[in-house]
Amino acid sequence: MSLENTKKNNIDKPEIIYPNYKYCVWLLPENSFWYHINRAVTPHMTIKKNLMLSDAINLHSSIQNEMNHTTVNVTVDDNFLITNDDEFTSLEYKLYYSENNVKSKPEWWPDTASMPVLYKYKDGVNESEKEYMNKYVTKNTARFGTPCIILCKGHHREWKFIKI
């Protein structure tokens, strides 16, 4: 391949703009089921995004202290929803704080709690992906118990877990 072809191919490719959600605090599901749906996406509930590192550490510590090694039971909506943020598409399931929890819903619980299971860039979710999710997402409950901090910048496969 000549250099000219390389330049031409780079020009013809549509530019993909990856999101930058800065530091995010997630809660991870304890059920292994959710990790097998799509191994390219870490299932999680975003508690808060677009944080400075110091704010993420403070929120993480607060949640960790409040949870004190317990889990949160959630009900997973039967139907998925598709969100789009500047050509970053997510197929996700709404999460509801379960009545089976001993404690009342915590203050940090997000208004729009959901768990993503598929991410796409530029292209939307196609019909076969929707059919797959309808077929394989068969659980309507989950337990969340591990808070973590993630640097969500660039392609989702490059997002980094931050050790504190």
C-alpha positions, 0 to 999 in steps of 0.5 A: 500500500502506498502512502497516498492510499493510507492518507486517502483512507484516513480521510475517508474514514468517519471520525469517531469522537469518544466520550470523556465522562472523566472520573465516575463512581460505579457500583458493580453487580455481584451476580456473575450472570450480568458479566456473561451477556457481553464481555466487551462491556463491564456491567455497572450502575453509574452513581455519578460521572464527570467528577474530579478525582478528589470528588470521586474518591470522597463519594467512593469512600462515603458509599463504601462506608455506608454499605459496609460490605453489604449488597443492594438488591435491585429490580431490573426492568424487563425492557431495555432502553437505548440512549445516545450521547453525541453518537455514543449509544448505550443499550441499558436496563433501568434499575429500581431499588428493591423493596427487599432491601433492609435499609431505605434507598440511599441518598446517593442512589441515581435518579436514572439508575440503569445498567448498560450491557452494550455500547456502540459508536456512530452506529446505532443498535441494530435489530439482531443486537436487540433480539439477542438482548431480548433472548439472553437477558432473562433475570429481573434482579441483581445485587450490587455491592462493589463501589469503584472509581473509573476513568471513563475517557476514550473508547470504553475498552480503554476505561481504567479502574482507579486503585485507591 
